[in-house]
Amino acid sequence: MAVLRDYWLEIDAREQKDIRQQLDKLKSRERVLGGFSDIPTAP
């Protein structure tokens, strides 16, 4: 069970890092792959 615990801790750390990077990009208004599309402007 310790092997699985270590595995999931590593996965959680990777996901947390990825989420933080995406949030930082959103805060700096960079495009995020797989993010939301731009809101269309009125004609």
Backbone as XML, in Angstrom:
<?xml version="1.0"?>
<chain id="A" units="angstrom">
  <residue number="1" name="MET">
    <atom name="N" x="0.802" y="-1.194" z="0.000"/>
    <atom name="CA" x="0.000" y="0.000" z="0.000"/>
    <atom name="C" x="0.851" y="1.267" z="0.000"/>
  </residue>
  <residue number="2" name="ALA">
    <atom name="N" x="2.030" y="1.187" z="0.548"/>
    <atom name="CA" x="2.900" y="2.360" z="0.578"/>
    <atom name="C" x="3.286" y="2.785" z="-0.833"/>
  </residue>
  <residue number="3" name="VAL">
    <atom name="N" x="3.420" y="1.816" z="-1.734"/>
    <atom name="CA" x="3.774" y="2.131" z="-3.120"/>
    <atom name="C" x="2.654" y="2.941" z="-3.764"/>
  </residue>
  <residue number="4" name="LEU">
    <atom name="N" x="1.407" y="2.521" z="-3.544"/>
    <atom name="CA" x="0.274" y="3.259" z="-4.102"/>
    <atom name="C" x="0.157" y="4.650" z="-3.495"/>
  </residue>
  <residue number="5" name="ARG">
    <atom name="N" x="0.403" y="4.761" z="-2.199"/>
    <atom name="CA" x="0.342" y="6.066" z="-1.537"/>
    <atom name="C" x="1.362" y="7.013" z="-2.156"/>
  </residue>
  <residue number="6" name="ASP">
    <atom name="N" x="2.584" y="6.542" z="-2.336"/>
    <atom name="CA" x="3.628" y="7.363" z="-2.948"/>
    <atom name="C" x="3.262" y="7.747" z="-4.374"/>
  </residue>
  <residue number="7" name="TYR">
    <atom name="N" x="2.698" y="6.793" z="-5.104"/>
    <atom name="CA" x="2.286" y="7.048" z="-6.487"/>
    <atom name="C" x="1.244" y="8.164" z="-6.536"/>
  </residue>
  <residue number="8" name="TRP">
    <atom name="N" x="0.219" y="8.060" z="-5.707"/>
    <atom name="CA" x="-0.847" y="9.059" z="-5.732"/>
    <atom name="C" x="-0.372" y="10.412" z="-5.219"/>
  </residue>
  <residue number="9" name="LEU">
    <atom name="N" x="0.542" y="10.431" z="-4.282"/>
    <atom name="CA" x="1.110" y="11.703" z="-3.832"/>
    <atom name="C" x="1.857" y="12.389" z="-4.970"/>
  </residue>
  <residue number="10" name="GLU">
    <atom name="N" x="2.568" y="11.604" z="-5.770"/>
    <atom name="CA" x="3.291" y="12.157" z="-6.917"/>
    <atom name="C" x="2.315" y="12.694" z="-7.962"/>
  </residue>
  <residue number="11" name="ILE">
    <atom name="N" x="1.254" y="11.935" z="-8.233"/>
    <atom name="CA" x="0.239" y="12.376" z="-9.193"/>
    <atom name="C" x="-0.422" y="13.660" z="-8.708"/>
  </residue>
  <residue number="12" name="ASP">
    <atom name="N" x="-0.789" y="13.722" z="-7.436"/>
    <atom name="CA" x="-1.410" y="14.920" z="-6.871"/>
    <atom name="C" x="-0.491" y="16.128" z="-6.993"/>
  </residue>
  <residue number="13" name="ALA">
    <atom name="N" x="0.793" y="15.937" z="-6.738"/>
    <atom name="CA" x="1.748" y="17.038" z="-6.843"/>
    <atom name="C" x="1.844" y="17.533" z="-8.283"/>
  </residue>
  <residue number="14" name="ARG">
    <atom name="N" x="1.853" y="16.615" z="-9.250"/>
    <atom name="CA" x="1.902" y="17.008" z="-10.664"/>
    <atom name="C" x="0.659" y="17.799" z="-11.054"/>
  </residue>
  <residue number="15" name="GLU">
    <atom name="N" x="-0.503" y="17.305" z="-10.625"/>
    <atom name="CA" x="-1.748" y="17.984" z="-10.970"/>
    <atom name="C" x="-1.811" y="19.362" z="-10.329"/>
  </residue>
  <residue number="16" name="GLN">
    <atom name="N" x="-1.365" y="19.467" z="-9.093"/>
    <atom name="CA" x="-1.362" y="20.754" z="-8.412"/>
    <atom name="C" x="-0.443" y="21.737" z="-9.142"/>
  </residue>
  <residue number="17" name="LYS">
    <atom name="N" x="0.709" y="21.271" z="-9.581"/>
    <atom name="CA" x="1.641" y="22.120" z="-10.323"/>
    <atom name="C" x="1.006" y="22.581" z="-11.632"/>
  </residue>
  <residue number="18" name="ASP">
    <atom name="N" x="0.348" y="21.663" z="-12.339"/>
    <atom name="CA" x="-0.296" y="21.992" z="-13.607"/>
    <atom name="C" x="-1.408" y="23.021" z="-13.407"/>
  </residue>
  <residue number="19" name="ILE">
    <atom name="N" x="-2.208" y="22.838" z="-12.372"/>
    <atom name="CA" x="-3.298" y="23.776" z="-12.090"/>
    <atom name="C" x="-2.741" y="25.150" z="-11.746"/>
  </residue>
  <residue number="20" name="ARG">
    <atom name="N" x="-1.684" y="25.188" z="-10.945"/>
    <atom name="CA" x="-1.072" y="26.478" z="-10.592"/>
    <atom name="C" x="-0.522" y="27.187" z="-11.831"/>
  </residue>
  <residue number="21" name="GLN">
    <atom name="N" x="0.100" y="26.429" z="-12.741"/>
    <atom name="CA" x="0.624" y="27.028" z="-13.968"/>
    <atom name="C" x="-0.509" y="27.597" z="-14.817"/>
  </residue>
  <residue number="22" name="GLN">
    <atom name="N" x="-1.615" y="26.868" z="-14.919"/>
    <atom name="CA" x="-2.757" y="27.356" z="-15.690"/>
    <atom name="C" x="-3.339" y="28.615" z="-15.062"/>
  </residue>
  <residue number="23" name="LEU">
    <atom name="N" x="-3.445" y="28.642" z="-13.740"/>
    <atom name="CA" x="-3.960" y="29.829" z="-13.066"/>
    <atom name="C" x="-3.043" y="31.025" z="-13.278"/>
  </residue>
  <residue number="24" name="ASP">
    <atom name="N" x="-1.743" y="30.807" z="-13.216"/>
    <atom name="CA" x="-0.792" y="31.894" z="-13.452"/>
    <atom name="C" x="-0.931" y="32.443" z="-14.864"/>
  </residue>
  <residue number="25" name="LYS">
    <atom name="N" x="-1.129" y="31.551" z="-15.837"/>
    <atom name="CA" x="-1.317" y="31.994" z="-17.214"/>
    <atom name="C" x="-2.608" y="32.782" z="-17.360"/>
  </residue>
  <residue number="26" name="LEU">
    <atom name="N" x="-3.665" y="32.334" z="-16.693"/>
    <atom name="CA" x="-4.929" y="33.065" z="-16.749"/>
    <atom name="C" x="-4.785" y="34.445" z="-16.118"/>
  </residue>
  <residue number="27" name="LYS">
    <atom name="N" x="-4.055" y="34.522" z="-15.025"/>
    <atom name="CA" x="-3.854" y="35.804" z="-14.358"/>
    <atom name="C" x="-3.067" y="36.764" z="-15.239"/>
  </residue>
  <residue number="28" name="SER">
    <atom name="N" x="-2.148" y="36.239" z="-16.047"/>
    <atom name="CA" x="-1.348" y="37.095" z="-16.926"/>
    <atom name="C" x="-1.980" y="37.215" z="-18.310"/>
  </residue>
  <residue number="29" name="ARG">
    <atom name="N" x="-3.192" y="36.689" z="-18.453"/>
    <atom name="CA" x="-3.990" y="36.765" z="-19.685"/>
    <atom name="C" x="-3.362" y="36.034" z="-20.865"/>
  </residue>
  <residue number="30" name="GLU">
    <atom name="N" x="-2.546" y="35.032" z="-20.604"/>
    <atom name="CA" x="-2.018" y="34.189" z="-21.679"/>
    <atom name="C" x="-3.073" y="33.160" z="-22.040"/>
  </residue>
  <residue number="31" name="ARG">
    <atom name="N" x="-2.973" y="32.642" z="-23.251"/>
    <atom name="CA" x="-3.904" y="31.582" z="-23.656"/>
    <atom name="C" x="-3.516" y="30.292" z="-22.944"/>
  </residue>
  <residue number="32" name="VAL">
    <atom name="N" x="-4.525" y="29.564" z="-22.519"/>
    <atom name="CA" x="-4.315" y="28.276" z="-21.865"/>
    <atom name="C" x="-4.843" y="27.200" z="-22.797"/>
  </residue>
  <residue number="33" name="LEU">
    <atom name="N" x="-4.007" y="26.240" z="-23.119"/>
    <atom name="CA" x="-4.417" y="25.145" z="-23.984"/>
    <atom name="C" x="-5.589" y="24.416" z="-23.343"/>
  </residue>
  <residue number="34" name="GLY">
    <atom name="N" x="-6.674" y="24.305" z="-24.094"/>
    <atom name="CA" x="-7.859" y="23.653" z="-23.554"/>
    <atom name="C" x="-8.698" y="24.571" z="-22.690"/>
  </residue>
  <residue number="35" name="GLY">
    <atom name="N" x="-8.364" y="25.858" z="-22.695"/>
    <atom name="CA" x="-9.118" y="26.814" z="-21.889"/>
    <atom name="C" x="-10.384" y="27.261" z="-22.591"/>
  </residue>
  <residue number="36" name="PHE">
    <atom name="N" x="-10.981" y="28.286" z="-22.066"/>
    <atom name="CA" x="-12.213" y="28.804" z="-22.629"/>
    <atom name="C" x="-11.925" y="29.615" z="-23.883"/>
  </residue>
  <residue number="37" name="SER">
    <atom name="N" x="-12.877" y="29.599" z="-24.810"/>
    <atom name="CA" x="-12.717" y="30.406" z="-26.017"/>
    <atom name="C" x="-13.008" y="31.865" z="-25.682"/>
  </residue>
  <residue number="38" name="ASP">
    <atom name="N" x="-12.546" y="32.760" z="-26.536"/>
    <atom name="CA" x="-12.791" y="34.180" z="-26.333"/>
    <atom name="C" x="-14.271" y="34.488" z="-26.525"/>
  </residue>
  <residue number="39" name="ILE">
    <atom name="N" x="-14.770" y="35.454" z="-25.782"/>
    <atom name="CA" x="-16.160" y="35.874" z="-25.919"/>
    <atom name="C" x="-16.265" y="36.731" z="-27.175"/>
  </residue>
  <residue number="40" name="PRO">
    <atom name="N" x="-17.191" y="36.401" z="-28.081"/>
    <atom name="CA" x="-17.306" y="37.193" z="-29.306"/>
    <atom name="C" x="-17.759" y="38.615" z="-28.996"/>
  </residue>
  <residue number="41" name="THR">
    <atom name="N" x="-17.237" y="39.564" z="-29.740"/>
    <atom name="CA" x="-17.612" y="40.964" z="-29.549"/>
    <atom name="C" x="-18.853" y="41.278" z="-30.372"/>
  </residue>
  <residue number="42" name="ALA">
    <atom name="N" x="-19.593" y="42.278" z="-29.935"/>
    <atom name="CA" x="-20.806" y="42.680" z="-30.656"/>
    <atom name="C" x="-20.415" y="43.371" z="-31.957"/>
  </residue>
  <residue number="43" name="PRO">
    <atom name="N" x="-21.186" y="43.135" z="-33.031"/>
    <atom name="CA" x="-20.847" y="43.764" z="-34.323"/>
    <atom name="C" x="-21.086" y="45.247" z="-34.347"/>
  </residue>
</chain>
